[in-house]
Amino acid sequence: MIKALAPLALLSFLLSFHVPDAMAENVPRNVVTELAPSGKLRAAINFGNIVLAQKDPATGEPRGVSAELARELAKRLAVPIEFVTFDAAGKVFDALQKGAWDIAFLAIDPVRAAGIDFTAPYVVIEGAYVVPVDSPLKTVEDVDRDGVRVAVARASAYDLYLTRALKHAKLVRESSGPEALALFRKDRLEAAAGVKQPIVAFAKEHPDTRVIPGRFMVIEQAMGTPKGREAGVRYLREFIEEMKASGFVAKALSASGQTDAAVAPPPSVR
């Protein structure tokens, strides 16, 4: 039977018997026990950032680049995966204190780095403002004025950044991005801030608003694990660089329709 197979078919036939567990066998045991101390990999997924994670409409399961990276990591560690889902990045960070997850996908920020060890970023996205269509605010710099109220998601990467950066405008916080945008419209605030893709989508749905050109920040999305897992975070940093270099991250972004997001460059050329 095998002799009758064409070369490509023969290769496929032989590969079908290959179980790709070599990577798992090469992972040091202390890495596995640090990243999955309960015997399973608990991966925090933030549905509040649609660039990184989306909910499958049929099954409710996470999909998108974060979920695919988590699944690939669990496969390499040879442990089951358990997704722990949230609707806002701030809630992911809050859950760190409860020991609710082993890995998370969050933007790098000094406040978060006090409790989380991060990899280099795997995706780079932008922060943008939306304002009423007739607003006098025309540029990113215009927003930082006395009397300007900016709606943000509490403890999001852009909330943490704008807390440091804005000297005159006032931040008005809600628990998630959609709630912040709803508040922006309901209370007729001067601006709302957020990840560029959902901000642009919001403006398209609401013709009485517009997006201010440009960005107020670059948001570096990374994988993180609670501090104290030194072998684990070393492995994660190598893992993320491999996933970027191999095209895995780019393919996962494309498959989930997030072609506007950019794969982060290697740390050496950043």
N, C-alpha and C positions, 0 to 999 in steps of 0.2 A: 504493500500500500504506500509506504513512504517513498519507494523508488518512483512511483507513478506521479508523485506530486511535483508541480513546477517549483523552481527554486524559491520564489517568494512565498508560495503556499507552504513549502517545507519549513521555511524560517518561522512563519506564523504558527505552524503546527508545533514546532519545538518550543517556541516561546510561550505557548499556552500552558506548558507544564512548568514554567519558571515562576516561582513565587518570589516577588521582589522584596524579600525581607533582609537582604544583605545589609542595608543601611541600619535597620533596627538592631541586627546582631553586632554592628560596629559601634553602637552608641554605648558609652561607658555606663555602668550600672548606676553610679552616683548621679549622672545626669537625669536618668529616668526617675530615680527616687526624689530628686529635687523638683523636677517639673511636674511629676504626677505622684505626689506622696500618698494619695489615697488609692492608687492603682488605676486611676483614670485621669485623663487630662481635662480639667475643667476650664473651658475657654469662654471668656466674657465677650459677648458680641453686642455692639451698640447699634440698634436699628435706627437711632436718631441721626446717624450719618449715612445717607443713602449711597454715597460714593463707595463706601467700604462694605456695607451690609444691607441686604434686602431680605424680606420675609417671603418665602415661596407662597404664592396665593393659594395653592392647592393643599400643601402639607403644613404650612406654617414654619417649616424648617429654615434655618439661616442659609443664605447663599450669598455669593459675592466674594471678593478677594480675601477678606478676613476669614470667612468660614472655610474657604478652600485652603488657605495657609494652615489653619488649625487642624483640618482633616489630614493634611499631608504630614504635619508634625506628629500627630497621634499615630499615624501609620508607621513613621520612622521609629517612634518610641515603642511601638508594638503594644499600645494600651488603647482601651476604648476611649471615645471622646464624649464629653457631656457639655453641651452648650448652656451657658448661663446668660440669659438675654436681658437687655436693658433698653430704655427708650431715650437715654441721654448719657453723654460721657461723664457728667458729674456724678451720676448714680453709679457708674462703673467704679469711679475712684472712691466713692463713699463705701462701696462694698468691699474694698481692700481691707478696711479695718475689721471686717467680720470674717476675713479669710474665705471669701465666697468663690474665689477663682484662682487658677494657677498661671494663666497667661491672659493678657488683654491686648487690645488694639486701640491705642490712644495717641493723641498728638503729644510730642515731646514738650514738656514745660518744666521750669525750675520748681514750681510748687509740687507737681506730681513726682518729680525726681527725688523728692525727699523720702518717698516710700516705695518707689518703683525703679528698678534697673531697666533701662531701655536698650534696644538695639539701635542701629542707625535706621533712619527712615526707609520705608519701602515704597511709599507713595507720597507725593507732594501735591497738596491742593492749596487753594487760596481762600482768604477771607474777603467778603465783599459787603457793601452796604446797599440797602434798598430804602428809598425815600418816596414820599408822595410825588406824583408826576409833576405837580406845580411847585415843588420845593425850591427855595433859593440855593440849596446846597448842590453844588455842581461837581466838586472834586472831593477826593478822600480827605484832603486837608481841611476842607470847609466844615467837616463834621465836628471837629474839636472846637466848639464855640460855646460860650455861656448860653444857657437856655435850651440847648439841644439835648433831648432825651433819646437814648439808644436802647432798644430792646435787645436782650441777649439771653441765651440759655445759660442758666446758672452753672458755674464751674466748668463750662466748655473751654476749649483751648482759646477761642477768641475772647471770651469773658476774662480769662486769666491775663491774656495779653493786653487787652484794652484797659483793664484795671491799672496796669502799669503805664500804659502809653498815653491815655487821654488825660489832659490837664484841666479841661474846662467842661466838656460834655459830661452828662450824668448817665450812668448805666442803670437800666431798669431790668431786673432779672425775673425770668420765669423758669420753670423746672425743665423745659425742653425747648428745642428749636421751633416746632410748630406752635407751641403755646406762646412763645415770644413773638412770633409773627402775628398771631391772632391778637395779642395785646397791642402791638404796633398799630393795627388797624382800628381796634375798638377804642383805644384811648387817644387816637390821633397823635401818636408820638412822631417826632421829627425823623427818626431813622430806626432801622433794625439791622443788626449785624449777623452774619452767619457764614457757613461754607458756601462758596460761590454757586455750585450746581443747584442746590435747593433754593437759594436766593433768586437765581435766574428763573427757575421754574415757577416760583411764587409770583414774580413780576409778570410772567406770561399769563398766569391765571387771573391776575388783578391789573387790568389796564390803567387803573388810576394810580399805579405805582411805577417806578423805574429804578434800574440798577445804576449806581454811580460807577462810571468807568474806572478801571484799575483795581488795585487790591490794597487793603490796609495791612495785610500780613501774609506770609507764607506759612502754611500749616504742615508740619512734618509729621506724618503718621508713622508710628513705629509699633513694634511688638514689645511688650514689657512683661516682667514677672516680679513678684514681691521681692524686696531687698533681702539679702541673705542667702540667695541661691546662686552662689558664685559659679559653680560648674554649669549650672543650668543656663545662666545668662550668656556665658561664653559660647555654649552650643547654639543658643538662639541667634547670637550675632553672626556666627558662621552660616547658619541655616538661612537667615534672611538674605545675606549676600549671595548665596547660591541660588535662591529663588528669584532674585532680581536678574542675575547674570544668565540664568538658564531660559529666561522668557516666561517663567511660570506666572509671575506677577502680572506681566503685560497681558498674557492670555486670559487670566482670571478677570482682569478689568474689562477686557473686550467682551468676554462671554456674558458679563453682567450688564453690558451696555454703558459702561463708564469710560468711554474713550477720551473724554476731556481731561481725565486725571493723568498725571505724569508719573512714571516710575522714577523713583529717586535714584540719583547717580551713586556710584560707590563712594564711600567716605573720603577716599584719597583725592577725589576730584571735586568735592563739594566746595 
